[in-house]
Amino acid sequence: MEYIIEQSFKQENYALNYLTEGEYENCTFENCNFSGSSLARIKFIDCKFVESNLSNVTLTDTSFQNVKFRDSKLLGLRFDECAEFGLSFSFDNCVLNHSSFYKLDIRKTTFLNSQLQEVDFTETILTDSSFDECNLLRTTFDRTNLTKTDFTAAHNYSIDPDNNMIRKAKFSLFGLSGLLEKYGIEIIE
């Protein structure tokens, strides 16, 4: 297994030739295409993915530790198949539609200006996370720990307060309808 440190990868097409299995530390992947490839058993520590396409990538036992995704496309990813030890990442201006974070402990995760439509957060621990300017249309929150999670600038969410832990979570007045949807009441502003 290779150990790669502080390298920059630009405009690489890993959809054709997969990324070499190994450990990547403090590396940047800019404008790279991983679409449909495999990142299985690869370890990323303090890495950045910028303007890259990781849609439908296989993440079996992939390790993401303090990884930043910015301006990237991450459609249909099964983050729930990642190695759970040290799992931590943040997303800025990303498209994560149809992805799954099922049963993961991803406390303090930042989602900023991102599309998270039809994403699965079932039984996920999102304590102290934030969804700032995120679209959460048809995203599933089921038995999810949302303690102290910030939804004040999120929109299109539907969260059942009886089925999720929302103690000290933050919501804007504008978003209250997303907490009351199950009751079928009409809110007039």
Contacts in CASP RR format, 6 or more apart in sequence:
PFRMAT RR
TARGET T0000
AUTHOR 0000-0000-0000
METHOD contacts of the structure
MODEL  1
MEYIIEQSFKQENYALNYLTEGEYENCTFENCNFSGSSLARIKFIDCKFV
ESNLSNVTLTDTSFQNVKFRDSKLLGLRFDECAEFGLSFSFDNCVLNHSS
FYKLDIRKTTFLNSQLQEVDFTETILTDSSFDECNLLRTTFDRTNLTKTD
FTAAHNYSIDPDNNMIRKAKFSLFGLSGLLEKYGIEIIE
1 21 0 8 1.000
1 22 0 8 1.000
1 23 0 8 1.000
2 20 0 8 1.000
2 21 0 8 1.000
2 22 0 8 1.000
2 23 0 8 1.000
3 22 0 8 1.000
3 23 0 8 1.000
3 25 0 8 1.000
4 20 0 8 1.000
4 22 0 8 1.000
4 23 0 8 1.000
4 24 0 8 1.000
4 25 0 8 1.000
4 27 0 8 1.000
5 24 0 8 1.000
5 25 0 8 1.000
5 26 0 8 1.000
5 27 0 8 1.000
6 25 0 8 1.000
6 26 0 8 1.000
6 27 0 8 1.000
7 24 0 8 1.000
7 27 0 8 1.000
7 28 0 8 1.000
8 27 0 8 1.000
8 28 0 8 1.000
8 30 0 8 1.000
9 27 0 8 1.000
9 28 0 8 1.000
9 29 0 8 1.000
9 30 0 8 1.000
9 32 0 8 1.000
10 30 0 8 1.000
10 31 0 8 1.000
10 32 0 8 1.000
11 30 0 8 1.000
11 31 0 8 1.000
11 32 0 8 1.000
12 29 0 8 1.000
12 32 0 8 1.000
12 33 0 8 1.000
13 32 0 8 1.000
13 33 0 8 1.000
14 32 0 8 1.000
14 33 0 8 1.000
14 34 0 8 1.000
14 37 0 8 1.000
15 33 0 8 1.000
15 34 0 8 1.000
15 35 0 8 1.000
15 36 0 8 1.000
15 37 0 8 1.000
18 37 0 8 1.000
18 38 0 8 1.000
19 34 0 8 1.000
19 37 0 8 1.000
19 39 0 8 1.000
19 42 0 8 1.000
21 40 0 8 1.000
21 41 0 8 1.000
21 42 0 8 1.000
22 41 0 8 1.000
22 42 0 8 1.000
22 43 0 8 1.000
23 42 0 8 1.000
23 43 0 8 1.000
23 45 0 8 1.000
24 42 0 8 1.000
24 43 0 8 1.000
24 44 0 8 1.000
24 45 0 8 1.000
24 47 0 8 1.000
25 45 0 8 1.000
25 46 0 8 1.000
25 47 0 8 1.000
26 45 0 8 1.000
26 46 0 8 1.000
26 47 0 8 1.000
27 44 0 8 1.000
27 47 0 8 1.000
27 48 0 8 1.000
28 47 0 8 1.000
28 48 0 8 1.000
28 50 0 8 1.000
29 47 0 8 1.000
29 48 0 8 1.000
29 49 0 8 1.000
29 50 0 8 1.000
29 52 0 8 1.000
30 48 0 8 1.000
30 50 0 8 1.000
30 51 0 8 1.000
30 52 0 8 1.000
31 50 0 8 1.000
31 51 0 8 1.000
31 52 0 8 1.000
32 49 0 8 1.000
32 52 0 8 1.000
32 53 0 8 1.000
33 52 0 8 1.000
33 53 0 8 1.000
34 52 0 8 1.000
34 53 0 8 1.000
34 54 0 8 1.000
34 57 0 8 1.000
35 53 0 8 1.000
35 54 0 8 1.000
35 55 0 8 1.000
35 56 0 8 1.000
35 57 0 8 1.000
36 55 0 8 1.000
36 56 0 8 1.000
36 57 0 8 1.000
36 58 0 8 1.000
37 57 0 8 1.000
37 58 0 8 1.000
38 57 0 8 1.000
38 58 0 8 1.000
38 60 0 8 1.000
39 54 0 8 1.000
39 57 0 8 1.000
39 58 0 8 1.000
39 59 0 8 1.000
39 62 0 8 1.000
40 58 0 8 1.000
40 59 0 8 1.000
40 60 0 8 1.000
40 61 0 8 1.000
40 62 0 8 1.000
41 60 0 8 1.000
41 61 0 8 1.000
41 62 0 8 1.000
42 62 0 8 1.000
42 63 0 8 1.000
43 62 0 8 1.000
43 63 0 8 1.000
43 65 0 8 1.000
43 83 0 8 1.000
44 62 0 8 1.000
44 63 0 8 1.000
44 64 0 8 1.000
44 65 0 8 1.000
44 67 0 8 1.000
45 63 0 8 1.000
45 65 0 8 1.000
45 66 0 8 1.000
45 67 0 8 1.000
46 65 0 8 1.000
46 66 0 8 1.000
46 67 0 8 1.000
47 67 0 8 1.000
47 68 0 8 1.000
48 67 0 8 1.000
48 68 0 8 1.000
48 69 0 8 1.000
48 70 0 8 1.000
49 67 0 8 1.000
49 68 0 8 1.000
49 69 0 8 1.000
49 70 0 8 1.000
49 72 0 8 1.000
50 70 0 8 1.000
50 71 0 8 1.000
50 72 0 8 1.000
51 70 0 8 1.000
51 71 0 8 1.000
51 72 0 8 1.000
52 69 0 8 1.000
52 72 0 8 1.000
52 73 0 8 1.000
53 72 0 8 1.000
53 73 0 8 1.000
54 69 0 8 1.000
54 72 0 8 1.000
54 73 0 8 1.000
54 74 0 8 1.000
54 77 0 8 1.000
55 73 0 8 1.000
55 74 0 8 1.000
55 75 0 8 1.000
55 76 0 8 1.000
55 77 0 8 1.000
56 75 0 8 1.000
56 76 0 8 1.000
56 77 0 8 1.000
57 77 0 8 1.000
58 78 0 8 1.000
58 81 0 8 1.000
59 77 0 8 1.000
59 78 0 8 1.000
59 79 0 8 1.000
59 81 0 8 1.000
59 82 0 8 1.000
60 81 0 8 1.000
61 81 0 8 1.000
61 82 0 8 1.000
61 83 0 8 1.000
62 81 0 8 1.000
62 82 0 8 1.000
62 83 0 8 1.000
63 82 0 8 1.000
63 83 0 8 1.000
63 85 0 8 1.000
63 86 0 8 1.000
63 87 0 8 1.000
64 82 0 8 1.000
64 87 0 8 1.000
64 88 0 8 1.000
64 89 0 8 1.000
65 86 0 8 1.000
65 87 0 8 1.000
65 88 0 8 1.000
66 88 0 8 1.000
66 89 0 8 1.000
67 88 0 8 1.000
67 89 0 8 1.000
67 90 0 8 1.000
68 89 0 8 1.000
68 90 0 8 1.000
68 92 0 8 1.000
69 89 0 8 1.000
69 90 0 8 1.000
69 91 0 8 1.000
69 92 0 8 1.000
69 94 0 8 1.000
70 91 0 8 1.000
70 92 0 8 1.000
70 93 0 8 1.000
70 94 0 8 1.000
71 92 0 8 1.000
71 93 0 8 1.000
71 94 0 8 1.000
72 91 0 8 1.000
72 94 0 8 1.000
72 95 0 8 1.000
73 94 0 8 1.000
73 95 0 8 1.000
74 91 0 8 1.000
74 94 0 8 1.000
74 95 0 8 1.000
74 96 0 8 1.000
74 99 0 8 1.000
75 95 0 8 1.000
75 96 0 8 1.000
75 97 0 8 1.000
75 98 0 8 1.000
75 99 0 8 1.000
76 96 0 8 1.000
76 97 0 8 1.000
76 98 0 8 1.000
76 99 0 8 1.000
76 100 0 8 1.000
77 96 0 8 1.000
77 99 0 8 1.000
77 100 0 8 1.000
78 99 0 8 1.000
78 100 0 8 1.000
79 99 0 8 1.000
79 100 0 8 1.000
79 101 0 8 1.000
79 104 0 8 1.000
79 106 0 8 1.000
80 100 0 8 1.000
80 101 0 8 1.000
80 102 0 8 1.000
80 103 0 8 1.000
80 104 0 8 1.000
80 120 0 8 1.000
82 104 0 8 1.000
84 104 0 8 1.000
84 105 0 8 1.000
87 104 0 8 1.000
87 105 0 8 1.000
87 106 0 8 1.000
88 106 0 8 1.000
88 108 0 8 1.000
88 109 0 8 1.000
89 106 0 8 1.000
89 109 0 8 1.000
90 109 0 8 1.000
90 110 0 8 1.000
90 111 0 8 1.000
90 112 0 8 1.000
91 109 0 8 1.000
91 110 0 8 1.000
91 111 0 8 1.000
91 112 0 8 1.000
91 114 0 8 1.000
92 110 0 8 1.000
92 112 0 8 1.000
92 113 0 8 1.000
92 114 0 8 1.000
93 112 0 8 1.000
93 113 0 8 1.000
93 114 0 8 1.000
94 114 0 8 1.000
94 115 0 8 1.000
95 114 0 8 1.000
95 115 0 8 1.000
96 111 0 8 1.000
96 114 0 8 1.000
96 115 0 8 1.000
96 116 0 8 1.000
96 119 0 8 1.000
97 115 0 8 1.000
97 116 0 8 1.000
97 117 0 8 1.000
97 118 0 8 1.000
97 119 0 8 1.000
98 117 0 8 1.000
98 118 0 8 1.000
98 119 0 8 1.000
99 116 0 8 1.000
99 119 0 8 1.000
99 120 0 8 1.000
100 119 0 8 1.000
100 120 0 8 1.000
101 119 0 8 1.000
101 120 0 8 1.000
101 121 0 8 1.000
101 124 0 8 1.000
102 120 0 8 1.000
102 121 0 8 1.000
102 122 0 8 1.000
102 123 0 8 1.000
102 124 0 8 1.000
103 122 0 8 1.000
103 123 0 8 1.000
103 124 0 8 1.000
104 124 0 8 1.000
104 125 0 8 1.000
105 124 0 8 1.000
105 125 0 8 1.000
106 124 0 8 1.000
106 125 0 8 1.000
106 126 0 8 1.000
106 129 0 8 1.000
107 125 0 8 1.000
107 126 0 8 1.000
107 127 0 8 1.000
107 128 0 8 1.000
107 129 0 8 1.000
108 127 0 8 1.000
108 128 0 8 1.000
108 129 0 8 1.000
109 126 0 8 1.000
109 129 0 8 1.000
109 130 0 8 1.000
110 129 0 8 1.000
110 130 0 8 1.000
110 132 0 8 1.000
111 129 0 8 1.000
111 130 0 8 1.000
111 131 0 8 1.000
111 132 0 8 1.000
111 134 0 8 1.000
112 130 0 8 1.000
112 132 0 8 1.000
112 133 0 8 1.000
112 134 0 8 1.000
113 132 0 8 1.000
113 133 0 8 1.000
113 134 0 8 1.000
114 133 0 8 1.000
114 134 0 8 1.000
114 135 0 8 1.000
115 134 0 8 1.000
115 135 0 8 1.000
116 131 0 8 1.000
116 134 0 8 1.000
116 135 0 8 1.000
116 136 0 8 1.000
116 139 0 8 1.000
117 135 0 8 1.000
117 136 0 8 1.000
117 137 0 8 1.000
117 138 0 8 1.000
117 139 0 8 1.000
117 156 0 8 1.000
118 137 0 8 1.000
118 138 0 8 1.000
118 139 0 8 1.000
118 140 0 8 1.000
119 136 0 8 1.000
119 139 0 8 1.000
119 140 0 8 1.000
120 139 0 8 1.000
120 140 0 8 1.000
121 139 0 8 1.000
121 140 0 8 1.000
121 141 0 8 1.000
121 142 0 8 1.000
121 144 0 8 1.000
122 140 0 8 1.000
122 141 0 8 1.000
122 142 0 8 1.000
122 143 0 8 1.000
122 144 0 8 1.000
123 142 0 8 1.000
123 143 0 8 1.000
123 144 0 8 1.000
124 144 0 8 1.000
124 145 0 8 1.000
125 144 0 8 1.000
125 145 0 8 1.000
126 144 0 8 1.000
126 145 0 8 1.000
126 146 0 8 1.000
126 149 0 8 1.000
127 145 0 8 1.000
127 146 0 8 1.000
127 147 0 8 1.000
127 148 0 8 1.000
127 149 0 8 1.000
128 147 0 8 1.000
128 148 0 8 1.000
128 149 0 8 1.000
129 146 0 8 1.000
129 149 0 8 1.000
129 150 0 8 1.000
130 149 0 8 1.000
130 150 0 8 1.000
131 149 0 8 1.000
131 150 0 8 1.000
131 151 0 8 1.000
131 153 0 8 1.000
131 154 0 8 1.000
131 157 0 8 1.000
132 150 0 8 1.000
132 153 0 8 1.000
132 154 0 8 1.000
133 153 0 8 1.000
133 154 0 8 1.000
134 153 0 8 1.000
134 154 0 8 1.000
134 155 0 8 1.000
135 154 0 8 1.000
135 155 0 8 1.000
135 156 0 8 1.000
136 154 0 8 1.000
136 155 0 8 1.000
136 156 0 8 1.000
136 157 0 8 1.000
137 156 0 8 1.000
138 158 0 8 1.000
139 157 0 8 1.000
139 158 0 8 1.000
141 157 0 8 1.000
141 158 0 8 1.000
141 159 0 8 1.000
141 160 0 8 1.000
141 163 0 8 1.000
141 164 0 8 1.000
142 160 0 8 1.000
142 163 0 8 1.000
142 164 0 8 1.000
143 163 0 8 1.000
143 164 0 8 1.000
144 164 0 8 1.000
144 165 0 8 1.000
145 164 0 8 1.000
145 165 0 8 1.000
146 159 0 8 1.000
146 164 0 8 1.000
146 165 0 8 1.000
146 166 0 8 1.000
146 169 0 8 1.000
147 165 0 8 1.000
147 166 0 8 1.000
147 167 0 8 1.000
147 168 0 8 1.000
147 169 0 8 1.000
148 167 0 8 1.000
148 168 0 8 1.000
148 169 0 8 1.000
148 170 0 8 1.000
149 166 0 8 1.000
149 169 0 8 1.000
149 170 0 8 1.000
150 169 0 8 1.000
150 170 0 8 1.000
151 157 0 8 1.000
151 159 0 8 1.000
151 169 0 8 1.000
151 170 0 8 1.000
151 171 0 8 1.000
151 172 0 8 1.000
151 175 0 8 1.000
152 170 0 8 1.000
152 171 0 8 1.000
152 172 0 8 1.000
153 172 0 8 1.000
154 175 0 8 1.000
155 174 0 8 1.000
155 175 0 8 1.000
157 175 0 8 1.000
157 178 0 8 1.000
158 178 0 8 1.000
158 181 0 8 1.000
158 182 0 8 1.000
159 166 0 8 1.000
159 178 0 8 1.000
159 179 0 8 1.000
160 182 0 8 1.000
161 179 0 8 1.000
162 182 0 8 1.000
166 179 0 8 1.000
171 179 0 8 1.000
174 189 0 8 1.000
176 187 0 8 1.000
177 187 0 8 1.000
180 187 0 8 1.000
END
